Amino acid sequence: MNNIDYYPVLVNLKNKPCVIVGGGHVAERKAGSLIEAGASVTVISPDCSPQIEDWMQQGALTILRELYCAGTREIEQSILVFAATDNPEINEAVRLEAETLGKLVTVADNTSGSSFIVPAMVRRGKLLISVSTGGASPTIARKIKQELEQAYGFEYETYLDLVQELRWLIQSQVEDIEDRLQMLRVMLDWELMSLIRSSGTDTYWKQELIDRLSAEPTIARMKQIGLWIQQYIKEGETYA
């Protein structure tokens, strides 16, 4: 058995052409992830699952209602190719054509024959956590993914969006690089996650926080804001 050491990489697929050969549930899973990444998805299959049909109606992907045939323009122009039919012979033909064209291709239920594999993923806005067992056990990868989904809730999307906005604010208003770094370190000590979780739909505090920092972007003010956040949380618990 050949052991493969994979090289992990995150790819920008925004508006990039990707092809899925097959229209069943495996193809559906692949299509969903690609749509989420903003790819331009083409599914090649005479029959497709209801979900794939829905995505086509919404304009999220394109369907070529035909059996796979070598020489398809869509495969030639694609960035990634997914062989996801229930026919091993067709999947192998797709793999051979894709490799001949120099394309990266993944084959359903054939990790060793794939030039890339898709890990299990947990996405929380800008946070993306991927899990792979190198094809050894997709079941274990899914189990770890479920554990990560519990550990990293949807509040991380709000958290990272806010941290990015505050980081941009600091970079635009503070010239000294060492001061910037120190302010960002102080920000990591803020109890922002607790505040996000406890405030629910209340978003008033976000603008107030930004206004406080904009008025005086200094290390001392950062520490004061940290204390303000603690007090805000306590007051919320008092009135809850």
PyMOL commands that set and color helices and strands:
alter all, ss='L'
color gray80, all
select helices_A, chain A and resi 25-36+50-58+73-77+88-100+111-113+138-151+155-173+177-188+192-199+204-215+219-239
alter helices_A, ss='H'
color red, helices_A
select strands_A, chain A and resi 17-21+40-44+61-64+80-83+104-107+120-124+127-131
alter strands_A, ss='S'
color yellow, strands_A
deselect
rebuild
show_as cartoon
